[in-house]
Amino acid sequence: MKSVFITKIAKQGTSLGVVIPIEILNAYHWQRGDVLIFGFAGGDQIYLKRLTDTDLERLSPPQIPLGTL
């Protein structure tokens, strides 16, 4: 797999998006519906990571049972 890809920021409905090349999706086993997190790595670089179900559970606020308020 090559390690550098070129893409553009494109309009996606009322938002903007970046197309991730299929080679990267396949290499990391990412698929439609996966939740990604990204952040700054310094300079003009970013990092990108898929969140697992465990990550999402840890980030979700605790549920308050109905009728306890």
C-alpha positions in Angstrom: 0.0 0.0 0.0 1.3 3.4 -0.8 1.7 5.7 2.2 0.6 9.1 0.7 -2.8 9.9 -0.8 -4.2 13.2 -2.1 -7.8 14.2 -1.6 -9.8 17.4 -1.4 -12.3 18.9 1.1 -15.7 18.5 -0.6 -19.2 19.7 0.1 -21.3 16.9 1.8 -24.8 18.2 2.1 -24.6 21.3 4.3 -21.2 20.3 5.7 -17.7 19.7 4.4 -16.0 16.3 4.3 -12.8 14.5 3.2 -12.9 11.2 1.3 -10.7 8.5 2.8 -9.2 6.3 0.2 -10.4 2.7 0.1 -6.8 1.4 0.7 -6.8 3.2 4.1 -10.3 2.0 5.0 -9.4 -1.6 4.1 -6.0 -1.5 5.9 -7.6 -0.3 9.1 -10.8 -2.2 8.7 -12.9 1.0 8.9 -16.4 1.0 7.4 -19.4 3.2 7.0 -20.9 4.2 10.4 -17.6 3.9 12.3 -17.0 6.8 14.7 -13.7 8.6 14.2 -11.9 11.0 16.5 -9.2 13.4 15.3 -6.9 15.9 16.8 -3.9 18.1 16.2 -0.5 16.4 16.1 1.4 19.6 15.7 2.0 22.0 12.9 -0.5 21.3 10.1 -0.7 17.6 10.9 -3.7 15.7 12.5 -4.2 12.2 13.8 -7.2 10.1 13.2 -8.5 7.1 15.2 -11.5 4.9 15.1 -13.4 4.7 18.4 -14.3 1.2 19.6 -17.5 0.4 21.4 -15.6 0.4 24.7 -14.2 3.9 23.9 -17.8 5.1 23.2 -19.1 3.7 26.4 -16.4 5.4 28.4 -17.2 8.7 26.7 -21.0 8.5 27.1 -22.5 10.3 30.1 -24.1 7.9 32.6 -27.7 7.2 32.1 -30.2 8.5 34.8 -33.1 6.1 35.3 -36.5 7.7 34.5 -38.5 8.7 37.5 -35.5 9.5 39.7 -35.6 13.2 39.1 
